[in-house]
Amino acid sequence: SPVHVGDRIIGIASSGLHSNGFSLARKVLFTKMDLDMDSQIAELEKPLGEELLTPTRIYVKSVLNLIRDFTIKGLAHITGGGLLENLPRVLPRHCQARLVGNSWERPAIFDVLQKGGNIDDMEMYRTFNNGIGMTVIVPEDQVEDVLTRLTGLKERAWVIGRVAQCREDDQQVVFE
């Protein structure tokens, strides 16, 4: 793997739930909270049904643009399994992703789910994308240029973490 200690992890915004965690989302929203598709939730800008049907972002054009001009060391599409299960797929065994959980904007639907279902933080990161639909691992010296390019491509993106050394028995994703 070209991923090395010191590389930075950039998160590109999701458009919402995408196709992640709908079994848990349905249980929380429709069973536990007793809502329906027409429910208006103060935290959401649109009815619940519209929020749940927000189309999944597709990142191919933006990613191909980045690959053309930058050293992209790893890409992880954050699907089922969230950040905890998808990010390790692009990390060598001796590396871990050290993420800063409040370093990006998390769409309100995730706050509604977490509060309504009394879901702990780690389960949220395991089940949902929490506002990050794609991660890009780049060398530290290219971070600002990659962020500038992503902004130019109308993507919202943040540095959400770094790659650090770990022992083989350490977790590959940790939150600081």
DRENNU-782323 format. One record per residue (C-alpha): y, z, x; residue number from 1. Coordinates in steps of 0.5 Angstrom, whole numbers, plus 500, padded with zeros to 3 digits. Each point is the difference from the previous one (the first is absolute). Layout:
# residues N
r y Y, z Z, x X, resi NUM;
...
# end
This chain:
# residues 176
r y 500, z 500, x 500, resi 1;
r y 507, z 499, x 503, resi 2;
r y 503, z 506, x 496, resi 3;
r y 502, z 505, x 506, resi 4;
r y 503, z 507, x 500, resi 5;
r y 507, z 500, x 499, resi 6;
r y 500, z 494, x 495, resi 7;
r y 504, z 501, x 494, resi 8;
r y 498, z 499, x 493, resi 9;
r y 504, z 497, x 495, resi 10;
r y 499, z 500, x 492, resi 11;
r y 502, z 495, x 495, resi 12;
r y 502, z 502, x 493, resi 13;
r y 495, z 499, x 495, resi 14;
r y 502, z 498, x 493, resi 15;
r y 497, z 506, x 497, resi 16;
r y 492, z 502, x 499, resi 17;
r y 498, z 493, x 501, resi 18;
r y 492, z 500, x 498, resi 19;
r y 499, z 507, x 504, resi 20;
r y 498, z 506, x 496, resi 21;
r y 500, z 498, x 493, resi 22;
r y 494, z 504, x 498, resi 23;
r y 504, z 506, x 502, resi 24;
r y 506, z 498, x 497, resi 25;
r y 497, z 498, x 493, resi 26;
r y 497, z 507, x 500, resi 27;
r y 507, z 504, x 502, resi 28;
r y 504, z 495, x 496, resi 29;
r y 496, z 499, x 494, resi 30;
r y 496, z 506, x 499, resi 31;
r y 503, z 506, x 504, resi 32;
r y 507, z 498, x 498, resi 33;
r y 498, z 497, x 493, resi 34;
r y 505, z 494, x 501, resi 35;
r y 499, z 493, x 498, resi 36;
r y 502, z 493, x 503, resi 37;
r y 507, z 501, x 496, resi 38;
r y 502, z 506, x 502, resi 39;
r y 507, z 501, x 503, resi 40;
r y 500, z 505, x 506, resi 41;
r y 506, z 502, x 503, resi 42;
r y 499, z 499, x 507, resi 43;
r y 498, z 493, x 499, resi 44;
r y 505, z 494, x 499, resi 45;
r y 495, z 496, x 495, resi 46;
r y 494, z 502, x 495, resi 47;
r y 494, z 503, x 503, resi 48;
r y 496, z 493, x 498, resi 49;
r y 505, z 496, x 504, resi 50;
r y 500, z 505, x 506, resi 51;
r y 492, z 499, x 500, resi 52;
r y 500, z 493, x 499, resi 53;
r y 505, z 499, x 506, resi 54;
r y 497, z 494, x 504, resi 55;
r y 497, z 501, x 507, resi 56;
r y 505, z 498, x 506, resi 57;
r y 497, z 495, x 504, resi 58;
r y 502, z 500, x 507, resi 59;
r y 497, z 494, x 503, resi 60;
r y 507, z 496, x 501, resi 61;
r y 503, z 506, x 503, resi 62;
r y 494, z 502, x 505, resi 63;
r y 499, z 492, x 502, resi 64;
r y 508, z 500, x 502, resi 65;
r y 499, z 507, x 504, resi 66;
r y 494, z 497, x 504, resi 67;
r y 503, z 494, x 502, resi 68;
r y 506, z 503, x 504, resi 69;
r y 497, z 508, x 501, resi 70;
r y 494, z 503, x 503, resi 71;
r y 497, z 503, x 494, resi 72;
r y 494, z 504, x 503, resi 73;
r y 497, z 502, x 493, resi 74;
r y 501, z 499, x 493, resi 75;
r y 497, z 505, x 494, resi 76;
r y 501, z 498, x 493, resi 77;
r y 500, z 506, x 496, resi 78;
r y 495, z 500, x 494, resi 79;
r y 495, z 504, x 497, resi 80;
r y 499, z 506, x 505, resi 81;
r y 508, z 500, x 501, resi 82;
r y 503, z 502, x 507, resi 83;
r y 494, z 504, x 502, resi 84;
r y 494, z 495, x 500, resi 85;
r y 504, z 494, x 501, resi 86;
r y 504, z 501, x 506, resi 87;
r y 494, z 503, x 505, resi 88;
r y 497, z 493, x 499, resi 89;
r y 505, z 497, x 505, resi 90;
r y 500, z 506, x 505, resi 91;
r y 496, z 501, x 506, resi 92;
r y 495, z 506, x 500, resi 93;
r y 505, z 503, x 505, resi 94;
r y 506, z 499, x 496, resi 95;
r y 503, z 504, x 494, resi 96;
r y 506, z 498, x 495, resi 97;
r y 505, z 506, x 500, resi 98;
r y 504, z 498, x 493, resi 99;
r y 506, z 504, x 498, resi 100;
r y 499, z 500, x 492, resi 101;
r y 507, z 500, x 498, resi 102;
r y 502, z 495, x 504, resi 103;
r y 500, z 494, x 495, resi 104;
r y 502, z 500, x 493, resi 105;
r y 494, z 502, x 495, resi 106;
r y 501, z 496, x 493, resi 107;
r y 501, z 505, x 494, resi 108;
r y 493, z 499, x 497, resi 109;
r y 497, z 503, x 506, resi 110;
r y 504, z 507, x 498, resi 111;
r y 498, z 499, x 493, resi 112;
r y 492, z 500, x 502, resi 113;
r y 500, z 505, x 505, resi 114;
r y 504, z 505, x 496, resi 115;
r y 496, z 498, x 493, resi 116;
r y 494, z 500, x 503, resi 117;
r y 501, z 506, x 505, resi 118;
r y 497, z 496, x 506, resi 119;
r y 501, z 502, x 507, resi 120;
r y 504, z 496, x 505, resi 121;
r y 493, z 498, x 504, resi 122;
r y 497, z 498, x 494, resi 123;
r y 506, z 496, x 498, resi 124;
r y 500, z 496, x 507, resi 125;
r y 492, z 499, x 499, resi 126;
r y 501, z 497, x 493, resi 127;
r y 507, z 497, x 500, resi 128;
r y 504, z 495, x 504, resi 129;
r y 506, z 505, x 499, resi 130;
r y 505, z 495, x 501, resi 131;
r y 497, z 496, x 506, resi 132;
r y 496, z 494, x 498, resi 133;
r y 500, z 497, x 507, resi 134;
r y 500, z 503, x 507, resi 135;
r y 502, z 497, x 507, resi 136;
r y 499, z 502, x 507, resi 137;
r y 504, z 498, x 505, resi 138;
r y 503, z 502, x 507, resi 139;
r y 505, z 505, x 500, resi 140;
r y 505, z 495, x 503, resi 141;
r y 499, z 495, x 494, resi 142;
r y 501, z 505, x 495, resi 143;
r y 508, z 499, x 498, resi 144;
r y 499, z 492, x 501, resi 145;
r y 494, z 500, x 495, resi 146;
r y 504, z 505, x 495, resi 147;
r y 506, z 495, x 500, resi 148;
r y 495, z 494, x 499, resi 149;
r y 497, z 504, x 494, resi 150;
r y 506, z 501, x 497, resi 151;
r y 502, z 493, x 501, resi 152;
r y 494, z 498, x 496, resi 153;
r y 502, z 505, x 494, resi 154;
r y 495, z 505, x 502, resi 155;
r y 501, z 507, x 500, resi 156;
r y 497, z 503, x 506, resi 157;
r y 500, z 507, x 504, resi 158;
r y 497, z 503, x 507, resi 159;
r y 495, z 504, x 497, resi 160;
r y 497, z 503, x 506, resi 161;
r y 497, z 499, x 507, resi 162;
r y 493, z 499, x 503, resi 163;
r y 498, z 506, x 504, resi 164;
r y 494, z 502, x 505, resi 165;
r y 495, z 504, x 496, resi 166;
r y 493, z 502, x 502, resi 167;
r y 494, z 497, x 496, resi 168;
r y 499, z 505, x 495, resi 169;
r y 507, z 501, x 498, resi 170;
r y 502, z 497, x 494, resi 171;
r y 503, z 493, x 501, resi 172;
r y 506, z 501, x 495, resi 173;
r y 504, z 506, x 500, resi 174;
r y 507, z 502, x 497, resi 175;
r y 505, z 503, x 504, resi 176;
# end
